C-alpha cells in the first residue's frame, strides 16, 4: 500500500501519460481507420490500393518495430517532434489498420441492395456511404472497435521504452527506490484496469444506445 | 411503334466472365409506355433492367435516356439515376430509417428539397400507395407488400421520368402480390413509363403495351401482349408459355 501513497504523484503522472497516449492515439486511429475503410470500399481502384497497402503494412508490422521506425527513422528525414507525439503517431497508425478492418467488416454487414437502392435514387458514393451504409455499419462495429481500443491502451506501454512518460515506465523509478516489485506492478495493473474498464464501459453504453436491435 | 423514345438500347452486349448474358440487345421504350420483360430465369432480363441505370456496366453498345447517352461515372450518372427510379425484388429499404425518412432521404440529398417540403411530398406519396399510417414505422415492422409499396413511393419521390421494376413481386407472399400490382397498374394508367421484369402474366396482359420475351440473353419476341399470349411465334416462347400457363 505504501508504494502507492508514497509515490502517488509519480503514479498519477504515469497514469495521465497513458490516458493521454490512449485518447490521442484513439482519435487518430479512428479518423485514419475511417478514411482507410472508405478507401477500401471506394469505386476508384487507386484509392482501394492505398487502403489495402496501408492495412497490409501496418497490421503486419510488430508495433515495437514501428516505434523504432518512427522514433529513429523520421528524425533522419528532418522531422523532429516530441517523443510523445511520435508515440501517438506510431500507435495511432498501427491501430488504424485494425479499426479500418473492423469498420470494413461492418460495412459488409449492410446488404448491398441498400447501397444499390441509394445509388439508383441518384445519391453519390459519399452520400450513400454516409447516409445509408456507415450509420448501419456503425452499430455492428461498436464491440470490435472497443476491443481494438482496449488493445491500444495496453500497447501504449511500449512507448515507455522510448522514454515517453506512461504508466508501465514508472516501475523503473519505483524499483530503484527499493519498493517491492510485486506491489509496484499490482498498482500499475490497477491503473491499466481503470483505463480499459472505462473503455469497455463506454462501449457497452454505446452498444445499448445504438447497437443493432435484434 | 414508339414515337417518342425515352429509353433506347442499341446493340448492347454484356458478359459475366465468359457468359454472354446480353447479346445484341435492341430495345426502345417510348414515353408513357409500359414494357413487360418476361422469360425463363437466367435469360438476362434482370440484367437488362439493371443496365438501364448502369447498376450493371455493359461491354459494348449504347444506352440513351431521353436522347442523352448514359454517362459512365460520377455526377452525370448520379443525376441520370435520379431520373430513372428503380424498384427491386428485395425492396432494399434503408433499415435504419423510418418509412417517412426512407422516402424523404434522396429528396433532401439529391433534389435539395427542404425537410418539411420533402416530408410533405413523402406523405402524399405514402397516401397514394395506401400507407399514410405507417410513416413513422421502421421497414422491418411492415409486411413485404407494404415494404414494396414504400419502395415504389421512394422511387416516385424523385419525380422520375421512368421506373424500372426488377421482379417487384417475386419475393412476396401470394396474398400480397396484388396490393403491389394494383399500385403499379395505377401508375401505368397515369402514364408513367415503366419497364417491368416480372413473372406476373396477369399484369403483363392487363397493363403492358408491349411484352418483350427474352431467352438466353436475346430478345426473342417483342409484341403486344394480346399477340404474344395468344399466338407466340417462336418455339422458345411457346415452350415457356406452355409451362407457365398450364396451372
Interface residues (C-beta under 8 A of the other chain):
Chain A: X43 X111 X113 X114 X116 X117 X118 X119 X120 X121 X122 X123 X124 X127 X131 X132 X135 X136 X139
Chain B: X53 X55 X73 X75 X78 X79 X80 X81 X82 X83 X84 X85 X86 X88 X90 X92 X93 X94 X95 X96 X105 X106 X109 X110 X151 X154 X155 X158
